Amino acid sequence: MQEIAFTMKLKKGFEQEYKKRHDEIWEELSITLYKAGIRDYAIYLDENSGTLFAVQRRIDGHTIDSLPELTIMKKWWAFMADIMEVNSDNSPVSVALTCVFKN
């Protein structure tokens, strides 16, 4: 199992909307993430900075790299683009984090 962490950025004032959209996450998207090999995915919010901190646990042999090609992923990114910092394809701007301590 591989664990990765990264940050994303939420636009100010959209904290409750971000939570609402994830509370109502599309079943098709959840199934797609699972099929791609994500077994645990948590996102935390630093309300002072708007920084989203995400942690994913992925199985060996995952197919995460193919997600950006899928229609459901593109639809989700477009749905979220108005409340997050995004790239030109609407994917979230994300910064990979290096693990410096784990116990």
A tleap script that builds the chain and sets N, CA, C and O, in Angstrom:
source leaprc.protein.ff14SB
mol = sequence {
  NMET GLN GLU ILE ALA PHE THR MET LYS LEU
  LYS LYS GLY PHE GLU GLN GLU TYR LYS LYS
  ARG HIE ASP GLU ILE TRP GLU GLU LEU SER
  ILE THR LEU TYR LYS ALA GLY ILE ARG ASP
  TYR ALA ILE TYR LEU ASP GLU ASN SER GLY
  THR LEU PHE ALA VAL GLN ARG ARG ILE ASP
  GLY HIE THR ILE ASP SER LEU PRO GLU LEU
  THR ILE MET LYS LYS TRP TRP ALA PHE MET
  ALA ASP ILE MET GLU VAL ASN SER ASP ASN
  SER PRO VAL SER VAL ALA LEU THR CYS VAL
  PHE LYS CASN
}
set mol.1.N position { 0.857 -1.175 0.000 }
set mol.1.CA position { 0.000 0.000 0.000 }
set mol.1.C position { 0.899 1.233 0.000 }
set mol.1.O position { 1.861 1.313 0.764 }
set mol.2.N position { 0.584 2.165 -0.840 }
set mol.2.CA position { 1.326 3.423 -0.946 }
set mol.2.C position { 0.492 4.542 -0.319 }
set mol.2.O position { -0.717 4.617 -0.536 }
set mol.3.N position { 1.137 5.401 0.452 }
set mol.3.CA position { 0.461 6.561 1.026 }
set mol.3.C position { 1.104 7.813 0.451 }
set mol.3.O position { 2.327 7.951 0.458 }
set mol.4.N position { 0.272 8.727 -0.050 }
set mol.4.CA position { 0.779 9.997 -0.571 }
set mol.4.C position { -0.023 11.129 0.062 }
set mol.4.O position { -1.168 10.954 0.478 }
set mol.5.N position { 0.613 12.289 0.120 }
set mol.5.CA position { -0.053 13.471 0.672 }
set mol.5.C position { 0.222 14.652 -0.253 }
set mol.5.O position { 1.280 14.740 -0.876 }
set mol.6.N position { -0.750 15.555 -0.331 }
set mol.6.CA position { -0.605 16.728 -1.175 }
set mol.6.C position { -1.519 17.830 -0.665 }
set mol.6.O position { -2.443 17.587 0.111 }
set mol.7.N position { -1.241 19.043 -1.116 }
set mol.7.CA position { -2.100 20.165 -0.770 }
set mol.7.C position { -2.805 20.681 -2.006 }
set mol.7.O position { -2.334 20.519 -3.132 }
set mol.8.N position { -3.940 21.302 -1.770 }
set mol.8.CA position { -4.703 22.020 -2.783 }
set mol.8.C position { -5.143 23.322 -2.123 }
set mol.8.O position { -4.906 23.514 -0.931 }
set mol.9.N position { -5.765 24.200 -2.858 }
set mol.9.CA position { -6.133 25.495 -2.290 }
set mol.9.C position { -7.605 25.787 -2.579 }
set mol.9.O position { -8.065 25.698 -3.718 }
set mol.10.N position { -8.325 26.137 -1.518 }
set mol.10.CA position { -9.733 26.495 -1.604 }
set mol.10.C position { -9.848 28.017 -1.649 }
set mol.10.O position { -9.138 28.720 -0.930 }
set mol.11.N position { -10.742 28.519 -2.491 }
set mol.11.CA position { -10.972 29.957 -2.527 }
set mol.11.C position { -11.682 30.385 -1.248 }
set mol.11.O position { -12.514 29.654 -0.711 }
set mol.12.N position { -11.344 31.572 -0.772 }
set mol.12.CA position { -11.909 32.094 0.477 }
set mol.12.C position { -13.435 32.211 0.386 }
set mol.12.O position { -13.983 32.660 -0.622 }
set mol.13.N position { -14.094 31.800 1.453 }
set mol.13.CA position { -15.545 31.905 1.534 }
set mol.13.C position { -16.296 30.674 1.051 }
set mol.13.O position { -17.525 30.644 1.109 }
set mol.14.N position { -15.585 29.660 0.577 }
set mol.14.CA position { -16.248 28.475 0.026 }
set mol.14.C position { -16.070 27.224 0.896 }
set mol.14.O position { -16.251 26.102 0.422 }
set mol.15.N position { -15.721 27.421 2.147 }
set mol.15.CA position { -15.455 26.294 3.035 }
set mol.15.C position { -16.683 25.375 3.182 }
set mol.15.O position { -16.572 24.157 3.046 }
set mol.16.N position { -17.830 25.961 3.454 }
set mol.16.CA position { -19.043 25.157 3.641 }
set mol.16.C position { -19.497 24.506 2.336 }
set mol.16.O position { -19.976 23.372 2.339 }
set mol.17.N position { -19.345 25.220 1.224 }
set mol.17.CA position { -19.733 24.662 -0.074 }
set mol.17.C position { -18.839 23.483 -0.446 }
set mol.17.O position { -19.321 22.482 -0.976 }
set mol.18.N position { -17.544 23.596 -0.172 }
set mol.18.CA position { -16.623 22.496 -0.444 }
set mol.18.C position { -17.038 21.253 0.346 }
set mol.18.O position { -17.106 20.154 -0.204 }
set mol.19.N position { -17.312 21.435 1.632 }
set mol.19.CA position { -17.742 20.314 2.469 }
set mol.19.C position { -19.049 19.725 1.958 }
set mol.19.O position { -19.194 18.505 1.880 }
set mol.20.N position { -20.004 20.591 1.609 }
set mol.20.CA position { -21.308 20.126 1.100 }
set mol.20.C position { -21.139 19.277 -0.157 }
set mol.20.O position { -21.740 18.209 -0.278 }
set mol.21.N position { -20.324 19.752 -1.083 }
set mol.21.CA position { -20.130 18.999 -2.323 }
set mol.21.C position { -19.491 17.645 -2.064 }
set mol.21.O position { -19.815 16.670 -2.742 }
set mol.22.N position { -18.597 17.572 -1.103 }
set mol.22.CA position { -17.977 16.287 -0.797 }
set mol.22.C position { -18.896 15.401 0.041 }
set mol.22.O position { -18.823 14.177 -0.063 }
set mol.23.N position { -19.747 15.984 0.857 }
set mol.23.CA position { -20.741 15.190 1.582 }
set mol.23.C position { -21.706 14.521 0.605 }
set mol.23.O position { -22.272 13.467 0.897 }
set mol.24.N position { -21.883 15.144 -0.550 }
set mol.24.CA position { -22.801 14.641 -1.574 }
set mol.24.C position { -22.036 14.098 -2.781 }
set mol.24.O position { -22.534 14.146 -3.906 }
set mol.25.N position { -20.828 13.582 -2.551 }
set mol.25.CA position { -19.992 13.122 -3.660 }
set mol.25.C position { -20.748 12.111 -4.516 }
set mol.25.O position { -21.497 11.278 -4.006 }
set mol.26.N position { -20.541 12.200 -5.791 }
set mol.26.CA position { -21.246 11.330 -6.731 }
set mol.26.C position { -20.803 9.884 -6.549 }
set mol.26.O position { -19.612 9.592 -6.442 }
set mol.27.N position { -21.779 8.990 -6.517 }
set mol.27.CA position { -21.468 7.569 -6.343 }
set mol.27.C position { -20.563 7.065 -7.462 }
set mol.27.O position { -19.645 6.282 -7.216 }
set mol.28.N position { -20.820 7.513 -8.691 }
set mol.28.CA position { -19.993 7.079 -9.820 }
set mol.28.C position { -18.521 7.475 -9.616 }
set mol.28.O position { -17.614 6.721 -9.970 }
set mol.29.N position { -18.299 8.651 -9.047 }
set mol.29.CA position { -16.929 9.099 -8.788 }
set mol.29.C position { -16.285 8.250 -7.686 }
set mol.29.O position { -15.131 7.843 -7.819 }
set mol.30.N position { -17.005 7.987 -6.622 }
set mol.30.CA position { -16.484 7.150 -5.544 }
set mol.30.C position { -16.090 5.766 -6.057 }
set mol.30.O position { -15.039 5.237 -5.696 }
set mol.31.N position { -16.933 5.192 -6.893 }
set mol.31.CA position { -16.649 3.871 -7.460 }
set mol.31.C position { -15.412 3.939 -8.356 }
set mol.31.O position { -14.570 3.041 -8.326 }
set mol.32.N position { -15.305 4.993 -9.145 }
set mol.32.CA position { -14.162 5.168 -10.043 }
set mol.32.C position { -12.864 5.280 -9.258 }
set mol.32.O position { -11.861 4.673 -9.634 }
set mol.33.N position { -12.868 6.046 -8.175 }
set mol.33.CA position { -11.668 6.185 -7.344 }
set mol.33.C position { -11.272 4.841 -6.733 }
set mol.33.O position { -10.094 4.490 -6.682 }
set mol.34.N position { -12.278 4.097 -6.271 }
set mol.34.CA position { -12.005 2.782 -5.695 }
set mol.34.C position { -11.404 1.846 -6.745 }
set mol.34.O position { -10.412 1.166 -6.483 }
set mol.35.N position { -12.011 1.814 -7.935 }
set mol.35.CA position { -11.517 0.941 -9.002 }
set mol.35.C position { -10.099 1.317 -9.424 }
set mol.35.O position { -9.330 0.461 -9.861 }
set mol.36.N position { -9.754 2.605 -9.293 }
set mol.36.CA position { -8.404 3.059 -9.652 }
set mol.36.C position { -7.374 2.668 -8.591 }
set mol.36.O position { -6.169 2.762 -8.828 }
set mol.37.N position { -7.848 2.231 -7.425 }
set mol.37.CA position { -6.931 1.737 -6.410 }
set mol.37.C position { -6.827 2.574 -5.152 }
set mol.37.O position { -5.980 2.300 -4.302 }
set mol.38.N position { -7.663 3.583 -5.013 }
set mol.38.CA position { -7.651 4.389 -3.790 }
set mol.38.C position { -8.484 3.676 -2.737 }
set mol.38.O position { -9.665 3.402 -2.951 }
set mol.39.N position { -7.869 3.377 -1.601 }
set mol.39.CA position { -8.566 2.658 -0.547 }
set mol.39.C position { -8.879 3.537 0.657 }
set mol.39.O position { -9.704 3.172 1.496 }
set mol.40.N position { -8.246 4.657 0.744 }
set mol.40.CA position { -8.525 5.582 1.832 }
set mol.40.C position { -8.147 6.963 1.317 }
set mol.40.O position { -7.052 7.152 0.787 }
set mol.41.N position { -9.044 7.925 1.470 }
set mol.41.CA position { -8.798 9.268 0.944 }
set mol.41.C position { -9.420 10.239 1.932 }
set mol.41.O position { -10.634 10.238 2.137 }
set mol.42.N position { -8.589 11.060 2.536 }
set mol.42.CA position { -9.062 12.058 3.493 }
set mol.42.C position { -8.542 13.422 3.070 }
set mol.42.O position { -7.409 13.554 2.607 }
set mol.43.N position { -9.387 14.434 3.236 }
set mol.43.CA position { -9.000 15.810 2.938 }
set mol.43.C position { -9.323 16.648 4.166 }
set mol.43.O position { -10.436 16.605 4.691 }
set mol.44.N position { -8.331 17.411 4.614 }
set mol.44.CA position { -8.479 18.279 5.778 }
set mol.44.C position { -8.326 19.727 5.330 }
set mol.44.O position { -7.607 20.014 4.373 }
set mol.45.N position { -9.000 20.634 6.020 }
set mol.45.CA position { -8.967 22.056 5.682 }
set mol.45.C position { -8.324 22.870 6.791 }
set mol.45.O position { -8.704 22.758 7.957 }
set mol.46.N position { -7.356 23.686 6.425 }
set mol.46.CA position { -6.837 24.713 7.323 }
set mol.46.C position { -7.671 25.960 7.028 }
set mol.46.O position { -7.439 26.646 6.033 }
set mol.47.N position { -8.637 26.248 7.892 }
set mol.47.CA position { -9.579 27.333 7.638 }
set mol.47.C position { -8.922 28.703 7.603 }
set mol.47.O position { -9.451 29.623 6.979 }
set mol.48.N position { -7.773 28.856 8.265 }
set mol.48.CA position { -7.083 30.147 8.258 }
set mol.48.C position { -6.461 30.466 6.909 }
set mol.48.O position { -6.457 31.622 6.486 }
set mol.49.N position { -5.938 29.457 6.232 }
set mol.49.CA position { -5.232 29.691 4.969 }
set mol.49.C position { -5.993 29.226 3.735 }
set mol.49.O position { -5.650 29.612 2.618 }
set mol.50.N position { -7.020 28.402 3.919 }
set mol.50.CA position { -7.732 27.826 2.779 }
set mol.50.C position { -6.992 26.656 2.154 }
set mol.50.O position { -7.369 26.177 1.084 }
set mol.51.N position { -5.937 26.194 2.823 }
set mol.51.CA position { -5.170 25.064 2.313 }
set mol.51.C position { -5.897 23.766 2.629 }
set mol.51.O position { -6.311 23.526 3.763 }
set mol.52.N position { -6.042 22.944 1.616 }
set mol.52.CA position { -6.596 21.602 1.763 }
set mol.52.C position { -5.422 20.634 1.806 }
set mol.52.O position { -4.545 20.676 0.943 }
set mol.53.N position { -5.406 19.768 2.802 }
set mol.53.CA position { -4.358 18.778 2.969 }
set mol.53.C position { -4.988 17.413 2.724 }
set mol.53.O position { -5.906 17.013 3.440 }
set mol.54.N position { -4.499 16.701 1.718 }
set mol.54.CA position { -5.093 15.418 1.339 }
set mol.54.C position { -4.107 14.282 1.558 }
set mol.54.O position { -2.902 14.429 1.350 }
set mol.55.N position { -4.645 13.151 1.982 }
set mol.55.CA position { -3.865 11.927 2.162 }
set mol.55.C position { -4.623 10.804 1.465 }
set mol.55.O position { -5.820 10.611 1.679 }
set mol.56.N position { -3.903 10.075 0.630 }
set mol.56.CA position { -4.489 8.929 -0.064 }
set mol.56.C position { -3.663 7.693 0.221 }
set mol.56.O position { -2.434 7.746 0.279 }
set mol.57.N position { -4.349 6.586 0.398 }
set mol.57.CA position { -3.693 5.278 0.457 }
set mol.57.C position { -4.109 4.549 -0.806 }
set mol.57.O position { -5.294 4.402 -1.103 }
set mol.58.N position { -3.099 4.093 -1.546 }
set mol.58.CA position { -3.318 3.459 -2.845 }
set mol.58.C position { -2.751 2.040 -2.831 }
set mol.58.O position { -1.688 1.786 -2.266 }
set mol.59.N position { -3.474 1.135 -3.455 }
set mol.59.CA position { -2.987 -0.234 -3.550 }
set mol.59.C position { -1.863 -0.316 -4.576 }
set mol.59.O position { -1.754 0.526 -5.467 }
set mol.60.N position { -1.030 -1.344 -4.436 }
set mol.60.CA position { -0.016 -1.603 -5.450 }
set mol.60.C position { -0.733 -1.907 -6.765 }
set mol.60.O position { -1.767 -2.575 -6.766 }
set mol.61.N position { -0.203 -1.432 -7.859 }
set mol.61.CA position { -0.832 -1.652 -9.159 }
set mol.61.C position { -1.979 -0.703 -9.442 }
set mol.61.O position { -2.762 -0.942 -10.362 }
set mol.62.N position { -2.096 0.367 -8.673 }
set mol.62.CA position { -3.179 1.333 -8.886 }
set mol.62.C position { -3.102 1.944 -10.288 }
set mol.62.O position { -2.065 1.894 -10.949 }
set mol.63.N position { -4.213 2.516 -10.719 }
set mol.63.CA position { -4.281 3.148 -12.043 }
set mol.63.C position { -4.655 4.627 -11.915 }
set mol.63.O position { -5.385 5.161 -12.750 }
set mol.64.N position { -4.159 5.276 -10.880 }
set mol.64.CA position { -4.468 6.679 -10.607 }
set mol.64.C position { -4.104 7.576 -11.790 }
set mol.64.O position { -4.820 8.531 -12.091 }
set mol.65.N position { -3.000 7.271 -12.454 }
set mol.65.CA position { -2.533 8.130 -13.544 }
set mol.65.C position { -3.513 8.212 -14.713 }
set mol.65.O position { -3.426 9.139 -15.518 }
set mol.66.N position { -4.437 7.270 -14.822 }
set mol.66.CA position { -5.413 7.299 -15.912 }
set mol.66.C position { -6.665 8.124 -15.575 }
set mol.66.O position { -7.480 8.396 -16.457 }
set mol.67.N position { -6.822 8.521 -14.310 }
set mol.67.CA position { -8.023 9.264 -13.905 }
set mol.67.C position { -8.263 10.545 -14.705 }
set mol.67.O position { -9.410 10.807 -15.067 }
set mol.68.N position { -7.243 11.358 -15.001 }
set mol.68.CA position { -7.505 12.608 -15.727 }
set mol.68.C position { -8.133 12.422 -17.112 }
set mol.68.O position { -8.704 13.365 -17.660 }
set mol.69.N position { -8.035 11.234 -17.672 }
set mol.69.CA position { -8.603 10.952 -18.987 }
set mol.69.C position { -10.095 10.618 -18.918 }
set mol.69.O position { -10.773 10.629 -19.946 }
set mol.70.N position { -10.606 10.326 -17.746 }
set mol.70.CA position { -11.984 9.853 -17.600 }
set mol.70.C position { -12.984 10.998 -17.562 }
set mol.70.O position { -12.730 12.035 -16.950 }
set mol.71.N position { -14.114 10.807 -18.213 }
set mol.71.CA position { -15.171 11.816 -18.277 }
set mol.71.C position { -15.660 12.208 -16.894 }
set mol.71.O position { -15.863 13.392 -16.627 }
set mol.72.N position { -15.853 11.236 -16.008 }
set mol.72.CA position { -16.371 11.531 -14.670 }
set mol.72.C position { -15.407 12.430 -13.899 }
set mol.72.O position { -15.836 13.304 -13.145 }
set mol.73.N position { -14.104 12.213 -14.088 }
set mol.73.CA position { -13.116 13.039 -13.399 }
set mol.73.C position { -13.158 14.469 -13.941 }
set mol.73.O position { -13.107 15.431 -13.175 }
set mol.74.N position { -13.251 14.598 -15.248 }
set mol.74.CA position { -13.337 15.928 -15.874 }
set mol.74.C position { -14.599 16.667 -15.425 }
set mol.74.O position { -14.568 17.876 -15.196 }
set mol.75.N position { -15.701 15.939 -15.300 }
set mol.75.CA position { -16.953 16.561 -14.826 }
set mol.75.C position { -16.812 17.038 -13.384 }
set mol.75.O position { -17.281 18.124 -13.044 }
set mol.76.N position { -16.171 16.235 -12.531 }
set mol.76.CA position { -15.976 16.620 -11.124 }
set mol.76.C position { -15.097 17.858 -11.043 }
set mol.76.O position { -15.406 18.797 -10.310 }
set mol.77.N position { -14.003 17.859 -11.794 }
set mol.77.CA position { -13.114 19.021 -11.772 }
set mol.77.C position { -13.841 20.283 -12.223 }
set mol.77.O position { -13.663 21.345 -11.627 }
set mol.78.N position { -14.656 20.177 -13.266 }
set mol.78.CA position { -15.417 21.345 -13.739 }
set mol.78.C position { -16.403 21.797 -12.662 }
set mol.78.O position { -16.603 22.995 -12.463 }
set mol.79.N position { -17.013 20.848 -11.975 }
set mol.79.CA position { -17.966 21.137 -10.903 }
set mol.79.C position { -17.297 21.862 -9.740 }
set mol.79.O position { -17.923 22.696 -9.086 }
set mol.80.N position { -16.038 21.552 -9.482 }
set mol.80.CA position { -15.316 22.129 -8.353 }
set mol.80.C position { -14.506 23.378 -8.721 }
set mol.80.O position { -14.022 24.077 -7.831 }
set mol.81.N position { -14.354 23.662 -9.994 }
set mol.81.CA position { -13.439 24.722 -10.457 }
set mol.81.C position { -13.789 26.109 -9.939 }
set mol.81.O position { -12.902 26.952 -9.806 }
set mol.82.N position { -15.048 26.362 -9.647 }
set mol.82.CA position { -15.434 27.704 -9.199 }
set mol.82.C position { -15.040 27.998 -7.750 }
set mol.82.O position { -15.089 29.149 -7.316 }
set mol.83.N position { -14.652 26.964 -7.004 }
set mol.83.CA position { -14.350 27.198 -5.590 }
set mol.83.C position { -12.915 26.842 -5.202 }
set mol.83.O position { -12.538 26.961 -4.036 }
set mol.84.N position { -12.113 26.406 -6.177 }
set mol.84.CA position { -10.729 25.997 -5.906 }
set mol.84.C position { -9.779 26.658 -6.888 }
set mol.84.O position { -10.190 27.130 -7.948 }
set mol.85.N position { -8.508 26.685 -6.525 }
set mol.85.CA position { -7.486 27.064 -7.492 }
set mol.85.C position { -7.275 25.867 -8.418 }
set mol.85.O position { -7.023 24.752 -7.963 }
set mol.86.N position { -7.383 26.118 -9.734 }
set mol.86.CA position { -7.306 25.024 -10.703 }
set mol.86.C position { -6.343 25.347 -11.837 }
set mol.86.O position { -5.993 26.503 -12.075 }
set mol.87.N position { -5.930 24.298 -12.524 }
set mol.87.CA position { -5.120 24.412 -13.732 }
set mol.87.C position { -6.029 24.682 -14.926 }
set mol.87.O position { -7.249 24.738 -14.779 }
set mol.88.N position { -5.442 24.848 -16.100 }
set mol.88.CA position { -6.222 25.174 -17.300 }
set mol.88.C position { -7.219 24.075 -17.683 }
set mol.88.O position { -8.204 24.357 -18.365 }
set mol.89.N position { -6.982 22.830 -17.257 }
set mol.89.CA position { -7.917 21.733 -17.539 }
set mol.89.C position { -8.919 21.521 -16.402 }
set mol.89.O position { -9.635 20.520 -16.380 }
set mol.90.N position { -8.966 22.461 -15.462 }
set mol.90.CA position { -9.837 22.423 -14.274 }
set mol.90.C position { -9.375 21.455 -13.189 }
set mol.90.O position { -10.020 21.359 -12.146 }
set mol.91.N position { -8.287 20.744 -13.405 }
set mol.91.CA position { -7.765 19.890 -12.333 }
set mol.91.C position { -7.260 20.791 -11.215 }
set mol.91.O position { -6.751 21.879 -11.483 }
set mol.92.N position { -7.392 20.356 -9.975 }
set mol.92.CA position { -6.928 21.190 -8.868 }
set mol.92.C position { -5.417 21.408 -8.925 }
set mol.92.O position { -4.655 20.494 -9.240 }
set mol.93.N position { -5.006 22.616 -8.618 }
set mol.93.CA position { -3.573 22.852 -8.440 }
set mol.93.C position { -3.190 22.083 -7.179 }
set mol.93.O position { -3.738 22.332 -6.106 }
set mol.94.N position { -2.260 21.160 -7.309 }
set mol.94.CA position { -1.857 20.367 -6.152 }
set mol.94.C position { -0.340 20.339 -6.048 }
set mol.94.O position { 0.381 20.386 -7.045 }
set mol.95.N position { 0.109 20.260 -4.815 }
set mol.95.CA position { 1.530 20.217 -4.524 }
set mol.95.C position { 1.801 18.960 -3.704 }
set mol.95.O position { 1.259 18.782 -2.613 }
set mol.96.N position { 2.647 18.095 -4.250 }
set mol.96.CA position { 3.001 16.872 -3.533 }
set mol.96.C position { 3.815 17.212 -2.293 }
set mol.96.O position { 4.636 18.129 -2.307 }
set mol.97.N position { 3.577 16.464 -1.225 }
set mol.97.CA position { 4.296 16.663 0.024 }
set mol.97.C position { 5.222 15.475 0.291 }
set mol.97.O position { 4.917 14.337 -0.067 }
set mol.98.N position { 6.330 15.759 0.913 }
set mol.98.CA position { 7.308 14.735 1.290 }
set mol.98.C position { 7.090 14.366 2.752 }
set mol.98.O position { 7.013 15.236 3.620 }
set mol.99.N position { 6.995 13.092 3.007 }
set mol.99.CA position { 6.861 12.627 4.391 }
set mol.99.C position { 8.204 12.806 5.096 }
set mol.99.O position { 9.230 12.302 4.638 }
set mol.100.N position { 8.184 13.519 6.200 }
set mol.100.CA position { 9.399 13.727 6.974 }
set mol.100.C position { 9.356 13.034 8.331 }
set mol.100.O position { 10.373 12.944 9.019 }
set mol.101.N position { 8.184 12.548 8.714 }
set mol.101.CA position { 8.058 11.782 9.946 }
set mol.101.C position { 6.784 10.976 9.901 }
set mol.101.O position { 5.729 11.459 9.491 }
set mol.102.N position { 6.906 9.735 10.332 }
set mol.102.CA position { 5.737 8.859 10.469 }
set mol.102.C position { 6.049 7.870 11.570 }
set mol.102.O position { 7.137 7.294 11.595 }
set mol.103.N position { 5.115 7.663 12.480 }
set mol.103.CA position { 5.339 6.786 13.598 }
set mol.103.C position { 4.348 5.644 13.554 }
set mol.103.O position { 4.369 4.774 14.426 }
savepdb mol mol.pdb
quit
